[in-house]
Amino acid sequence: MRIIFMGTPEFAVPSLQAIAAASNEFELVLVVTGADKPRKSKHAAPEPCPVKQAALALGLPVYETDDVTNPEFADTVAAHQPDVIVIAAFRILPPAVYEQAKLGAFNLHASLLPAYRGAAPINWALIKGDRETGVTTFFLQKRVDTGSIILSAKTSVAADENATDLAHRLSVIGARVVVDTLHLIASGKVEVSGQDDSLASKAPKLTRDNTRIVWSQPVAAIHNFIRGLALKPAAWTIFQGKTMKIFKAAPAGPSLDASHTLPGTILVDQGRLYAIGSDGWLEILSLQIEGRKPMEASEFLRGFRHDTEPMLFV
């Protein structure tokens, strides 16, 4: 079975490797990924994405594009005569591309569809405090993330698990589901199920605006927000006019006085850093202040003047 694989980030790498490992069953005729990205240093060569690095290590042919609507891209896909196109964390494909697959094109999505349709399903599942999530494979159709479901796999979510760790776990689970999906397609025994749109929820793209911490929320919600965005792009707040990213936090016990205190107020107690939400305190464990490297809160406090105003996150 001839397969074209399309993906860019680390999340897609285990799926690519799993397909390549089954080379006696599947023939990877092309790997499609995004173009190399410039590095911060002007003198450094552009950086290949994780999927390109993995594909080259496997000796697979690579095609790079940042414009999936270019007719040349559709022609390239057609020239490789794919039986199946597998997509994992790539771009929204036009029908002119995915309809080139004789047996269908399917996507690996990091949620239990129809929950969290959109660009950031892992992040939003954690932000909402879900204790269960998973992955889904589905056949592509014009409306994004709405196609018929082929397979899904569930996993529980730990109370302190962050988006980076969960993404890694789901990428490994997803790789197994991708290979199982290919086996079903090859056997001609695929049984799909439609998505119930009434149960759908959205996972919109993460932006500067929707990743800012709102300190007037309950502590549990702020905690979920921080772990749902860690380690990248990271939840942020403003401290003394500078952006501060917060990577890790934990709800504090009831021993701290939370009365008559504005949300976002900072407390330093016994060498530990706290901020208050609407119903209690949150301990800040790791962070990055604008212009400096990431650090533990204890390191931040060593250079922190306790009498400096304002003692407030906004």
C-alpha positions as CSV (number, residue, x, y, z in Angstrom):
1,M,0.0,0.0,0.0
2,R,1.5,3.3,-1.1
3,I,1.4,6.0,1.6
4,I,2.1,9.7,1.7
5,F,2.6,11.0,5.2
6,M,2.1,14.7,6.1
7,G,3.1,16.3,9.4
8,T,5.4,18.8,10.9
9,P,5.9,18.9,14.7
10,E,7.2,16.3,17.2
11,F,3.7,15.0,17.8
12,A,3.7,13.5,14.3
13,V,7.1,11.8,14.5
14,P,6.0,8.5,16.3
15,S,3.4,8.0,13.7
16,L,5.9,8.4,10.9
17,Q,8.3,6.1,12.6
18,A,5.6,3.4,13.2
19,I,4.6,3.4,9.5
20,A,8.2,3.2,8.5
21,A,8.8,0.2,10.8
22,A,6.0,-1.7,9.0
23,S,7.8,-1.4,5.7
24,N,6.9,-5.0,4.8
25,E,3.2,-3.9,4.7
26,F,3.3,-0.2,3.8
27,E,5.4,1.8,1.3
28,L,6.2,5.3,2.4
29,V,6.5,7.0,-1.0
30,L,6.7,10.6,0.2
31,V,6.9,12.6,3.5
32,V,5.4,16.1,3.2
33,T,6.3,18.7,5.8
34,G,6.7,22.5,6.3
35,A,9.7,24.4,5.1
36,D,12.7,24.9,7.3
37,K,12.4,27.8,9.7
38,P,14.9,30.6,10.3
39,R,16.9,30.4,13.5
40,K,17.4,33.4,15.8
41,S,21.0,33.7,14.7
42,K,21.4,35.2,11.2
43,H,24.4,33.1,10.6
44,A,22.8,29.7,11.5
45,A,21.3,27.5,8.8
46,P,17.5,27.2,8.8
47,E,16.1,24.6,11.2
48,P,14.3,21.6,9.8
49,C,11.1,20.6,11.6
50,P,11.0,17.4,13.6
51,V,9.2,15.4,10.9
52,K,11.8,16.3,8.3
53,Q,14.6,15.3,10.6
54,A,13.0,12.0,11.3
55,A,12.2,11.4,7.6
56,L,15.8,12.1,6.6
57,A,17.1,9.8,9.4
58,L,14.9,7.0,7.9
59,G,16.1,7.7,4.4
60,L,12.7,8.8,3.2
61,P,12.0,11.3,0.4
62,V,10.8,14.7,1.7
63,Y,8.7,17.4,0.0
64,E,8.5,20.8,1.8
65,T,5.7,23.2,1.4
66,D,4.1,26.1,3.2
67,D,1.3,26.5,0.6
68,V,-0.9,23.5,0.2
69,T,-3.2,25.3,-2.2
70,N,-0.4,25.6,-4.8
71,P,-1.4,23.5,-7.9
72,E,2.2,22.2,-8.1
73,F,1.7,20.5,-4.7
74,A,-1.5,18.7,-5.8
75,D,0.4,17.6,-9.0
76,T,3.3,16.3,-6.8
77,V,0.9,14.3,-4.7
78,A,-0.9,12.9,-7.7
79,A,2.5,11.9,-9.3
80,H,3.2,9.7,-6.3
81,Q,0.0,7.7,-6.8
82,P,-0.9,7.3,-3.1
83,D,-3.3,4.7,-1.9
84,V,-3.6,6.5,1.4
85,I,-2.6,9.9,2.7
86,V,-1.9,10.0,6.5
87,I,-2.0,13.5,8.1
88,A,-0.8,14.2,11.6
89,A,-0.5,17.8,12.8
90,F,-0.2,19.4,9.4
91,R,-2.2,22.0,7.5
92,I,-5.8,22.1,6.2
93,L,-5.7,20.3,2.9
94,P,-7.9,21.2,-0.1
95,P,-9.9,18.4,-1.8
96,A,-7.6,18.7,-4.8
97,V,-4.9,17.2,-2.6
98,Y,-6.6,14.7,-0.4
99,E,-8.8,13.3,-3.1
100,Q,-5.7,11.9,-4.8
101,A,-5.6,9.1,-2.3
102,K,-7.3,6.0,-3.9
103,L,-8.4,4.5,-0.6
104,G,-8.8,7.7,1.3
105,A,-7.0,10.3,3.4
106,F,-7.2,10.3,7.1
107,N,-6.1,12.6,10.0
108,L,-4.8,11.8,13.4
109,H,-6.5,14.3,15.8
110,A,-5.4,14.6,19.5
111,S,-8.9,14.5,21.0
112,L,-11.9,12.3,21.3
113,L,-13.9,13.8,18.5
114,P,-16.2,15.6,18.2
115,A,-14.7,17.2,21.3
116,Y,-12.1,19.9,20.7
117,R,-12.2,20.4,17.0
118,G,-9.5,22.8,16.0
119,A,-5.8,23.7,16.2
120,A,-5.1,23.1,19.9
121,P,-7.1,20.2,21.3
122,I,-4.5,19.0,23.9
123,N,-4.2,22.5,25.4
124,W,-8.0,23.1,25.6
125,A,-8.7,19.7,27.1
126,L,-6.3,20.5,30.0
127,I,-7.5,24.1,30.3
128,K,-11.1,22.8,30.7
129,G,-9.9,20.4,33.4
130,D,-10.8,17.1,31.5
131,R,-9.7,14.0,33.3
132,E,-9.9,11.9,30.1
133,T,-8.9,12.5,26.5
134,G,-7.5,10.6,23.6
135,V,-6.9,10.4,19.9
136,T,-9.1,9.9,16.9
137,T,-8.5,9.0,13.2
138,F,-11.1,10.2,10.7
139,F,-11.4,10.4,7.0
140,L,-11.0,14.0,5.6
141,Q,-13.9,16.0,4.3
142,K,-14.3,19.7,3.5
143,R,-15.4,20.8,7.0
144,V,-12.4,20.7,9.3
145,D,-12.3,17.9,11.9
146,T,-15.8,16.7,11.0
147,G,-15.1,13.5,8.9
148,S,-16.3,10.0,9.7
149,I,-14.4,8.4,12.6
150,I,-12.4,5.3,12.0
151,L,-10.7,4.6,15.3
152,S,-10.2,6.2,18.7
153,A,-8.3,5.5,21.9
154,K,-8.8,6.9,25.3
155,T,-6.4,7.8,28.1
156,S,-6.8,9.3,31.6
157,V,-5.2,12.6,32.4
158,A,-3.3,13.2,35.7
159,A,-4.3,16.2,37.8
160,D,-0.8,17.8,37.4
161,E,0.0,16.7,33.8
162,N,0.9,19.5,31.5
163,A,0.4,19.9,27.7
164,T,4.0,19.0,26.8
165,D,3.8,15.7,28.7
166,L,0.3,14.8,27.5
167,A,1.3,15.6,23.9
168,H,4.1,13.1,24.1
169,R,1.9,10.4,25.5
170,L,-0.8,11.0,22.9
171,S,1.7,10.9,20.1
172,V,2.8,7.4,21.1
173,I,-0.9,6.3,21.5
174,G,-1.7,7.9,18.2
175,A,1.1,6.1,16.4
176,R,-0.5,2.7,17.3
177,V,-3.9,4.0,16.2
178,V,-2.5,5.2,12.9
179,V,-1.0,1.8,12.1
180,D,-4.3,0.0,13.2
181,T,-6.2,2.4,10.9
182,L,-3.9,1.5,8.0
183,H,-4.5,-2.2,8.7
184,L,-8.2,-1.7,8.6
185,I,-8.1,0.2,5.3
186,A,-5.8,-2.4,3.7
187,S,-8.2,-5.1,4.7
188,G,-11.2,-3.4,3.3
189,K,-13.0,-3.8,6.6
190,V,-13.2,-0.2,7.8
191,E,-16.4,0.6,9.7
192,V,-16.8,4.3,10.2
193,S,-19.1,6.3,12.5
194,G,-20.4,9.8,12.0
195,Q,-19.7,12.6,14.4
196,D,-22.6,14.1,16.5
197,D,-22.3,17.8,15.9
198,S,-24.4,18.6,18.9
199,L,-21.6,17.2,21.1
200,A,-18.8,19.2,19.4
201,S,-16.6,21.7,21.1
202,K,-13.9,24.0,19.8
203,A,-10.1,24.2,20.3
204,P,-9.2,27.5,18.7
205,K,-5.6,28.5,17.9
206,L,-3.6,29.8,20.8
207,T,-2.8,33.6,20.7
208,R,-1.4,36.3,22.8
209,D,-4.9,37.3,23.8
210,N,-6.2,33.9,24.9
211,T,-3.1,32.8,26.8
212,R,-3.1,35.6,29.4
213,I,-3.9,34.5,33.0
214,V,-7.1,36.0,34.5
215,W,-6.4,36.1,38.2
216,S,-10.0,36.7,39.1
217,Q,-10.8,33.1,38.3
218,P,-10.8,30.3,40.8
219,V,-7.4,28.7,41.7
220,A,-8.3,25.4,40.1
221,A,-9.1,27.1,36.8
222,I,-5.9,29.1,36.9
223,H,-3.9,25.9,37.6
224,N,-5.5,24.1,34.7
225,F,-4.8,27.1,32.5
226,I,-1.1,27.1,33.3
227,R,-0.6,23.4,32.8
228,G,-2.7,23.5,29.7
229,L,-0.3,25.9,28.1
230,A,3.0,24.6,29.5
231,L,5.7,24.5,28.3
232,K,4.8,26.3,25.1
233,P,3.4,28.8,24.4
234,A,3.0,29.2,28.2
235,A,0.4,31.2,30.2
236,W,1.5,34.7,30.9
237,T,0.9,37.7,33.1
238,I,2.4,41.2,33.6
239,F,4.7,41.8,36.6
240,Q,6.1,45.3,37.0
241,G,5.5,46.2,33.4
242,K,7.2,43.0,32.0
243,T,5.7,39.8,30.6
244,M,6.2,36.8,32.9
245,K,5.5,33.3,31.6
246,I,4.4,30.8,34.2
247,F,5.2,27.2,33.5
248,K,4.2,25.4,36.6
249,A,2.1,26.1,39.6
250,A,0.1,24.2,42.3
251,P,-2.9,25.1,44.4
252,A,-1.8,26.1,47.9
253,G,-3.2,24.9,51.2
254,P,-5.8,26.8,53.2
255,S,-3.3,28.2,55.8
256,L,-2.6,31.4,53.9
257,D,-4.9,34.4,54.5
258,A,-6.9,35.2,51.4
259,S,-9.1,37.9,52.9
260,H,-9.3,41.4,51.6
261,T,-6.8,40.7,48.8
262,L,-7.0,41.6,45.2
263,P,-6.8,38.8,42.7
264,G,-3.2,38.6,41.4
265,T,-1.7,39.8,44.6
266,I,1.7,38.3,45.3
267,L,2.9,36.8,48.6
268,V,6.4,35.6,49.5
269,D,6.2,33.3,52.5
270,Q,9.1,31.2,53.8
271,G,11.0,31.4,50.5
272,R,8.0,30.4,48.3
273,L,6.1,32.5,45.8
274,Y,2.3,32.7,45.8
275,A,-0.4,34.5,43.9
276,I,-4.0,34.7,44.8
277,G,-7.1,33.8,42.6
278,S,-10.7,34.4,43.4
279,D,-10.9,31.7,46.1
280,G,-7.4,31.1,47.4
281,W,-3.7,30.9,46.7
282,L,-1.6,29.4,44.0
283,E,2.1,28.6,44.5
284,I,4.2,29.6,41.5
285,L,6.9,27.0,40.9
286,S,8.6,27.9,37.6
287,L,8.6,31.0,35.5
288,Q,10.4,33.2,33.0
289,I,10.5,37.0,33.3
290,E,10.9,38.9,30.0
291,G,14.5,39.1,28.9
292,R,15.7,36.3,31.2
293,K,16.0,32.5,31.0
294,P,13.4,30.2,32.5
295,M,14.0,29.6,36.2
296,E,12.5,28.0,39.3
297,A,10.6,30.4,41.6
298,S,13.2,30.0,44.3
299,E,15.9,31.4,41.9
300,F,13.6,34.3,41.0
301,L,13.1,35.2,44.6
302,R,16.8,35.4,45.3
303,G,16.9,38.6,43.2
304,F,13.4,39.8,44.1
305,R,12.9,42.9,46.3
306,H,10.0,42.2,48.6
307,D,9.3,45.8,49.2
308,T,9.0,46.7,45.5
309,E,5.6,47.9,44.3
310,P,3.4,46.8,42.9
311,M,3.3,43.4,44.4
312,L,0.7,42.3,41.9
313,F,0.3,40.2,38.8
314,V,-2.0,41.8,36.2
